[in-house]
Amino acid sequence: MLNNINTLRAISIVGILIAHICLQLGDEVMGRFLGYLFVDVFFILSAFLLGLKYGNSPISFNFLSKRWYRLSDVYYPFLIISIIVLLTLGIKIDGTSIALHLSYTNYLVNNHLYGTAFGHLWYLSMQMVCYIMIYILCNKALYTLINKLFANEHIYKSIIISVLIATWGGYILTLLGLPNRVFIILFLYFIVYIKAKDILQWSENYPNTLCIIFFTLSNTFTLYCFIYHNLNEKLLLRDWIVLFTSLSWFLLFLKPLKHIKPFSIISFLSTISFEIYLIHHPFILGELSWLNSKNDNVFTTIYKLIGTILTILVLSYFLHIIGKKCLISKSINKVSN
């Protein structure tokens, strides 16, 4: 199963790279479709793996501290380096924005470090919100109650109520001008986390044909909606449709590709996928993009694209090394011991 997960993680980060390249080059449809889809896949993988590890028992504050350290030992070096580079370029950065990014609250108030170039950092903020939600709902005080509510005999009723809460919550956030995806992502993350072992067990029994049909229909329908119905103007509908499509990718790789063999490039991309996500965005999309010139011909664009991707891979690898040697990682090891 781990090989399948690594393969899906590698495909997802490549999909996000392609999405942002499409957006920078003016293809809104494929850019939005691939971007929303594969970011949701990352949330699903995170929730699933954590659910398999922690889902069978209540969690303590140690869970939250470990997740914070795991994010921060790569994110903080990236953030500090980015701030230094921006200041060196003469770009002013608001102190409030820095504080919001350091505290992982930037997405909740729609704050960007510097324009579109760092818009991708919303994911880190949302990931931390997911961790906090899991800690609140699955600590010792609420764990027994939550498990009763989401036991198999009550699961459909509980999911329906959760969907209604997520939908209305998203609608209210939209009216307030805040990120409407928060509640929907929290719903997705929580359900996958709390039912991770059931999902794995179920995957052993459902037929491959059903999974392939679900995958084909959901992706075709979602892409059709993006092309012909401008889903970016129907935010709640877009988010629910993309949620089910991302689940179809997850389920496809959970079982049918059971005997997939690991390749070195897949393992490499999977290992540094988080670093690639952090590094790639300023280079590809937004004010600092190397693909910014509209006067470039096809060959110049391809040349810049190859150079950009190689640069991203090299910098991502070095950021990965920095993260492994970071003092924060050493601190968590001491805490664990």
N, C-alpha and C positions, 0 to 999 in steps of 0.2 A: 504493500500500500504506500510506503514511503516514497518509492520511486514514482508512483503515479502523482503524489502530491508535489514532489519536486518538479516533475514535468509540467504540471498545471501552473505552478508558481512561475516557472521560466516562461511559459507561453503567455501568462498574464502580464509579466513585466514587458515582454516584447510587444504585446498588444497595446499597452499603455504608451510605450514609445511611439508606435505607429499612430496611435490616436492623436498625440500631441503634434507629431509631424504633419498629419492631415489638417489639424486646426491651423497650424502656422502657415500651411500652403493654401488654405482657403476652403478645404473640404469639410464643412461643418457636419454633414450627415455622418460620415464614417468616423470623424473625430469624436463626436458626442456618443455615438453608438458604442465604439470600442472603449472609450474612456470610462463611461459610467459602468459598462459591463464588467470590465476586468478589475476595477477598483472594488466593486462589490464582491468579486471572486476572492480578492485578498481578505476582505472582512470575513467571508465564510470560512476560508482556510484557517485564519487565526482563531475564530470561535470554535471550530471543529477540533483542532489540535489541543486547544486549552481544555475543551470539554472532555476529551478522552483522558487527559492528564488529571484534571481537578474535579470533574463533574460528579463524581460518586460520593463526595463528602463535602461538608461545609468548608469554606475557606476563611483564612485569617487575614489580618492586615499585611502579613508577610507576602501574600499573593500580590497585593497592590504595589508594594514596594519593589518586588522583583520585576513586575511589568514596567514600572517607571524606570528602573535602572536599565532594563533591556532596551527600551526606546531611547533613553537619554545618552547612553554611551556612544551612540553614533550620531544622533540628532543634534546634541549640543555642540560637538566639534564642528559639524556642518554649519550650524547656525552662527557660531562665533566667526568662523572663516568667512562666511557670506557677509556678515556685518562689516568685517574688516575690509573686504574687497569693495563693498559698496561705498564705504566711507573714503577709501583710497580713490575711487572714481569720482569723488565729489558729490555723491548722492546723499542727501540728508535723510536720516531715518528717525522717525518719531520714537521717543523713549517709551511711550505707552505701547506702541506696536511691539517693541522688543520685549517688554514685560509680558504682554499677552502671549507671545510665542514661547517664551521661557516657561510660562505656566500652563501651556497647552490649552489655552482658552481662546485662541485667535479665531477659530472657526465659529464659535458660539456667537461672536459679535461681528462676523464677516470682515475681519481685519486682515490685510495683506501687508507683508513686510515691505515689499516694493512692487506695486503694480501686479500685472499678470505673471511676471517672471517667477514669483514665489507663491503663486496661488495654490500650488499643489500641497503646501504645508497644512492645508485643512485636514488632510488625511491623518496626520500625526495627532492633531487635536481631537478628532473624532475617535481615533483609536483609544486614546486615554479616557475619553468619556465612556466608551464601551467597557473598559477595565473597571472604572469606578462603578458603573451600573452592575456589573457582575459581582463586585465585592459587596455592594449594598444588598442585592437580592439573594445572594448565596452565602452570606455569612452565617454564623451559628444561630443568630436570632430568627432568621427568616427561612433558612434552608429547608426545614421540615415542611413548613407551610407551602413554599413554592413547589416542592416535589409532589405534594398532594394535589395542588391545583393543576399541575402539568403531568400528572400520572396518565398512563395510556387510556384509562377509562374516562378521563375528563379532558383529554388533550384537544379535541375538536372545539368544545365549548370555550376553553381557555384561549385557543388560537384566534377564534372569532372575536372574542372580547379584546384581545391584544391588537388585532388588525384594526378594529374600530378606534381604539385609543391612538394607535400610530397614525391612522388616517386623519382623525380630527386634530390631533396634535400637530401634524404636518400642515394642515389647513390653517390653523391658528398662527403658526410660525410664519407662513406665507403672508398672511394679512399684516403681521408685525414687521415684515421686511427682513426676517431672519432666515437662516438656512432651513428649508422645509424638509430636508432629508434626515434630520437628526433622529426623529422618532422611528422612521422606517428602518434606518440602519440599526438602531437599538433593538427593534423588534427582530430583525433578521439575526443579529448577533446573539441575542438571548436564546431564541428558539434553537439555533444550531448548537449553542453551547450546552444547554440543558438536556437536549436530546441526542447528543453526539454519539453515545454508545448505542442507542436505539437505531440511529441512522446507519451506523456501521453494520449492525446486525441485520437490519432490513435490506441493506445493499447485497447481502449474501443470498437473498431469496428472490428479489425482483428480477424479472427476465431482461436480458440485454436489449431485446427488441423494444420493450416499453421505454427504456432509457433513451434509445436512439430516436424513437418517434417523438418523445418529449423534447429532446434536444433540437431536432430538425424543425418541428413546428414552432417552438418558442423563439428560436433565433430568426426564422423566416418572418414570423409575425412581428417581432420587435423591429427588425430592420425595415420592414414594410411601413410600420408606423412612423419610424424616424424619417423615411424618405417622403412619404405622401401626407403625413398628418402633423408634421412639425411638433414633435413631442416636447420641445423646449418651451412651448407656450402652454403646455398641459402638465405642469410639474408633478403633481401627485400621481397622475396616470403613468407618466414616464417612469417614475421611481418604482412603482409596483410592477410594471411590465419588465423593467430591467432586473428587478429582484428575482423574478421567476426564471428569467433567462440565465442569470448567473448561477442559479441553483442547477439548471440543466447542465452547465459545464462541469460543475462540481460532481454531480451524480454520474456523468459520463466517465469521469476519470477515477471515480471511487471503485467501480467494479469492472466494466467491460475491458479496460486495458490492464487487466490484472497481471499479465506476464510481460509488461513493458520492461525493456532493459535500459539501465541508466547509460547515458552518454556523457562524456566529459564536459561538453559545452552546456548540456542541460544542468548538470551538477554545478558548474561554475556560475551560470546565470541565476540558478535558484539560490545559491549561497550568498551572492551579493545583490539579490533582487531589491532588498530594502535600500542599500546604498545607491543602486542605480536609480531608484525612484527619487531619492533626495537630490542626486547630482544632476539628472538629465534635464529637468524642467527649465532652469534658467538658460541652458544652452540651446534648447529647441523651441520653446514657446515664450513669447512675450517680448518686452523691451530690450532684453540683453541677448536675444537669440542670434546665433550665427547664420540663421536662415532668413534674416530680416529683409534682405534686398529683393524688391519686386522686379528689378532689372536683370537679375541673373537668368542666364539661359539654362537649358536642361542639364548640360554637362557640368556647368558651374555648380548648380544645385546638388547634383549627385556627388560631386567632389566634396563640397562642403558637408553634405550629409554623412559621407563615409568618415571624413575627418572628425566630425562632431561625435559620431557613435564611438569611434576608437578612443577619443579623448574621454568620453563619459565612462567607458569600461575601465580605462586605466585609473582615472580619478576615483571611481567607485571601489576598485580593488584597494587602493591606498587608504581610502576612508574606512574600509572594512578592517584593515590592519590596525589603523588608529583606534577603532572601536574596540578591537580585541585587547589592545594594550592599555586602554583607558583606565584611569584610576577608579572610575565608577564601577567597572567590571570587577576590579580587585576588591572593592568594598563589598559588593554583593556576595562574592565568594566567602569573605570573612563572615558576613551575616549568616550565610547558609550553613557554614561550618559551626 
